[in-house]
Amino acid sequence: MLVDVNEQMVKEFQDTRLKEGAAPKTINEEVGFLLRVLGDVCDILRLRLRKKKLLKLKVRNNVGKAYDPEEKARLIATAKTARSPHMYPALMLAQNAGLRSAEMKNLTWSQIDLEKRYLIVGRSKTEAGEGRTIPLNSTLHQALVEHSEWYAERFGEIRPEWYIFPFGSPRPKDPTRPVTTLKTAWGNLRINAEVSGRWHDNRHTLITELSENGAGDQTIMDIAGHVSKQMLKHYSHIRMEAKRTALESILEKPTEAAAAIQNGSPVRSHAQQVEGGSLQSGQIGGRKRDRKAGKLLKRFGSSGRIRTYNPSVNSRMLYR
């Protein structure tokens, strides 16, 4: 079945998706995919849209941020006392494993091994993100252990196929269905912690911290589920303090010569140091070296003038 796609249809699709809350970047990817699927018939349409600057919606750059240590501490402290039992373990997953919101909401107990301390991500936004294995650091492990204890008390047991964040508000009641959203709980948490930012910025914060602490690009990409270094660059916000520390690290302790120059003291040159060393060793060597030097002068020079010792030149002079 042939579909007659025109500029108006593309514009209507973009407007509809924006009203549905889709991000401009996502809409651009969808339009691009649809035009590719329809094949050569859309090549001219693509050119017309590009010429009119209608092919892609404007995407905001640098919308993400990394929470500073004080903001992060306030979020954690407030999450521990939040009304929602989901908030603290979810925040720990975002800050210590970098899980996306959808990855987190669809997480089941079968994907977490508390004994071996790792989790396996299920359905993901990217191919690189799906199925990735993430170790649990001590903070995240402790948070999930405590959540499992609450969970077992709430539902009487824990089944592998049940969702870690079960459906129900304000109190979870159905572990066979995943929670639909954490927006309300997150909004209350931000207000109480006096922090501005998005839930997704917790993921930005983790990636920034990994980068600042020297983790390799491939390691960060494996944890975050990124497919390119360009996307990694978008998520990493090296903070001013990390830049300051990096610049301070090059200020190593100056050498003796450098310190003397900075203090305005005279500095002996290398030649002077060598000469001084030679004089000292000459004194130690004593008369043997003096006698040897005298023999050389006697052989190749005279009392009237001293010639430079050059074996190649002197050998030619001896055999003329």
Secondary structure, DSSP 8 states (H G I E B T S, - for coil): ------HHHHHHHHHHHHHTT--HHHHHHHHHHHHHHHGGGGHHHHHHHHHTT-SS----SS------HHHHHHHHHHHHT-SSTTHHHHHHHHHHH---HHHHHT-BGGGEETTTTEEE--S-SSTTTTT-EEE--HHHHHHHHHHHHHHHHHHSS--TTSBSSEE-SSS--EEEEE----HHHHHHHHHHHT----TTHHHHHHHHHHHHTT--HHHHHHHHT-S-HHHHHHH----HHHHHHHHHTT-----HHHHHHHHT-----HHHHHHHHHHHHHHHHTHHHHHHHHHHHHHH--SS------HHHHHHHHT-
